[in-house]
Amino acid sequence: MATTSILRLRPAPLTRGLFTPYGDVIESDGNPHYTINDGYAERFSDLAAIDVGAQEGQIRVNIFHALPRALPLPIRMVERHPLSSQAFVGMSERPFLVVVAAPGRTPLASDLHAFVTNGRQGVNYARGTWHHPLIAFATPADFLVIDRGGPGENCDEVFFGEGEIVLEAPTV
């Protein structure tokens, strides 16, 4: 009888250092800023490298409304955008989950890493970074999404075996 092992992903807290291979963490904490609007606002600039590639295309600013997913969550697929980066910024202070693998070859289950945001962070997936579609949990959530619109195929998907990977609830 064959034994199937299940990869259980336990999300780690999202930090710039851990997320660097996959893109940018978008947050104000620890970033330089300056005062504007007669002292009524602080500006945190250039928090992510938005990449729409050299091909014809434009930056799109979208809002996604995400329904919560039940945990533990079977991870059946990941996708990547070979022509551009893709940024997700929560529009409330609700944590969300991120599952990623480094850009490049088709990932194996063992290449996946999971993170949980602190509710005040967003992510910018670098061009070609493999990632699971948006994972809200506990409650519905809205996200500001910045990505590329234009010609060309900009979404590759890879599928895993049923029950091969399970994303567990974070310990927050």
N, C-alpha and C positions, 0 to 999 in steps of 0.2 A: 504494500500500500504506500503510495507516494504521500509525503508530507508537504503541505504548502505552508510556507512561512508568510506571515503578514507583517508588513512594515507599518509600525505605529509611529506617527509623527506627533510629537508633543511640541506645540508652539513655544518658542523662546521669545523673550521681550525683544522688540524691534529696536536696534541701535544702528547708528551710522556705520560703525566698524564691522558689524556682522553682515550688514546688507550691501556693502560696497560692491561685491562681485555681481550684484543683480541690478544695481541702479542707485537711486538717491532716496534718502529719507527726507520728507518734506515736513519741517517743523521750525518753529521760531526758537525753541530752547537751544541755547548755545551758539546761535548764529549772530553775526554782526548786524547792527541796525542803527538807524538814525532817526531823530525826531523830525516830524513834519507837521503841517497843519496847525501852526502856532502852538505846538506842544501837546496837541490833543491826540496824536497818533504816533506810533513807532512803525517804521518801514523796515521790513526784512526782505531783501531783494535777492534775486537769482538763486532760489532755493532748489532748483532742479534744472538739469540740462535737457530741455525739450528738443527732441531730435525728430525732424520730419524728413530727413534724408535729402539727398541731392536730386531726387526725381521730382517731377511735377507733383505738387500737393500743397495742402494748406493746414494750418493748425485749426483744430475744432475744439470748442469748449462746450461740453455736454453736462447734463445732470442725469445720473442713473438712480433709479429708485430700486433698492435691493431688498428682497424679502429674506428673513432669517432662514438659515439652514440648521437642521437638527444635528447635534454632535452626539456621539462620534459620527463623522462624515466619511463615507467611502470616497476616495479620490480616484476617479475613473479616467480623467484626462487632464492634460495641460495644453496650453497654446502659447504661441509666440507671434510677435509682429516683426517680421524681418526688415520692414521699410521704415520703422519709426519707434520711438519710445511711447509709453502710455502711462499717464499719471492719474492716480486716484487720491482724492482728498475728501475725507468725511466732512459733511456739513453740520455735524453735531459732535458732541464729545462722546461718541460711542466707539469702543474698540472694534476693530475688524481683524480678520485673519488673512494671512498672506502665505501662499505656498509657492515656492520658486525652485528653479534649477538654473544653473549657469547657461549663458548663451553657448551655442555651438551644436554639437552632435545631439541626436535624439536622446533624451534623458532616460535613464533606468530609474526604477523606483528608488533605489539607494542614493540617487543624485538629488532627491527632493529635500528641501528644508522648509520649516514652517516658523512663522513669526506671528506675534500678536501686537497690534499697535496699542498705544496708551490712550487712545481716544482723541489726542491732539496732534497726531502724526498722519502724514500721507506717504505714499510711495510713488516713485517714478521708475517704472521698469525700463531698464536700458534696452536699446534696440536688440531684438533677438533673444531676450531673456524669456525662458519658459516659465509660465505661471498658470495657476488655476484661476478660472473666472472668479469674480468678486465674491467674497464670503462674509456676509453680515451674519451675526448670530445674536440671539436673545430678542432683538426687536428689529423691525424694518428700519432702514437707514437710507438717507440720500447722500450722494457723492458727486462732487465736481470732478469730471473726467476730462483730461486734456490729451488729445491724440491726433492722428493724421487722417485727413480725408483726401481723396484723390484717386487717380488711376493706379492699377497694379494690385496684385494679390498680396494682402498684408496680414494674413492670418493662417498660420500652420497649426495643426492639431496632432497630438499623439495620444493614443488610448492605452490604458493599462488593463490587466486582467481583473475580472470581478473579484472583489475582496482582497486584492493584492496590497492595497495601501489604505490605511484608515487614519484620518485626522482626528485627534482626540481633543477634548476640551482643554483650553489653557488653564493654568493655575494662576489666576490673577489676584 
